[in-house]
Amino acid sequence: MVVYKDLSAYVEHPRHKIGSGGDTDNMQMSIAIAEKLISQLLWTAEVLVSRFVTPCF
């Protein structure tokens, strides 16, 4: 396995073809959690799930 220690440029993962700046499901879920925290709504499963299924446009 090659180890990259130079962070001066984007290095694409050899198996996942997500370009620079591409979104992943993990990133979208992290954004949804952050938006929930900012909204100051109660921390319930229903509130969190609604953030996961609401489109981010």
VMD Tcl script that draws the C-alpha trace (Angstrom):
set ca {
  {0.00 0.00 0.00}
  {1.36 3.39 -0.96}
  {1.46 6.01 1.79}
  {1.08 9.63 0.75}
  {2.84 12.15 2.96}
  {2.60 15.08 0.56}
  {-0.64 17.00 1.12}
  {0.07 19.68 -1.47}
  {-2.43 18.18 -3.93}
  {-5.55 16.02 -3.97}
  {-4.80 12.29 -4.25}
  {-7.69 10.18 -5.53}
  {-8.46 6.94 -3.71}
  {-7.48 4.00 -5.97}
  {-10.85 2.20 -5.58}
  {-13.33 5.07 -5.13}
  {-13.68 7.50 -8.00}
  {-14.83 10.56 -6.06}
  {-13.24 13.67 -7.47}
  {-11.91 16.61 -5.54}
  {-14.78 18.31 -3.73}
  {-17.15 15.38 -4.24}
  {-19.75 14.56 -1.61}
  {-20.06 11.27 0.20}
  {-22.95 9.93 2.26}
  {-20.83 10.36 5.41}
  {-20.27 14.02 4.61}
  {-23.98 14.60 3.99}
  {-24.89 12.89 7.27}
  {-22.32 15.01 9.15}
  {-23.82 18.16 7.63}
  {-27.31 17.00 8.66}
  {-26.16 16.48 12.27}
  {-24.49 19.91 12.33}
  {-27.67 21.54 10.98}
  {-29.69 19.74 13.67}
  {-27.36 21.02 16.39}
  {-27.61 24.58 15.09}
  {-31.41 24.39 14.94}
  {-31.56 23.74 18.71}
  {-34.43 21.27 18.24}
  {-34.72 18.39 20.68}
  {-32.33 15.50 20.07}
  {-34.80 12.81 19.06}
  {-34.64 10.03 16.51}
  {-37.48 11.61 14.55}
  {-35.76 14.99 14.27}
  {-32.45 13.41 13.24}
  {-34.04 11.07 10.69}
  {-35.96 13.97 9.16}
  {-32.61 15.74 8.61}
  {-31.16 12.62 6.95}
  {-34.01 12.23 4.46}
  {-34.53 15.92 3.61}
  {-32.75 16.79 0.32}
  {-29.92 19.34 0.58}
  {-30.30 21.63 -2.40}
}
mol new
graphics top color blue
foreach p $ca { graphics top sphere $p radius 0.5 }
foreach p [lrange $ca 0 end-1] q [lrange $ca 1 end] { graphics top cylinder $p $q radius 0.2 }
display resetview
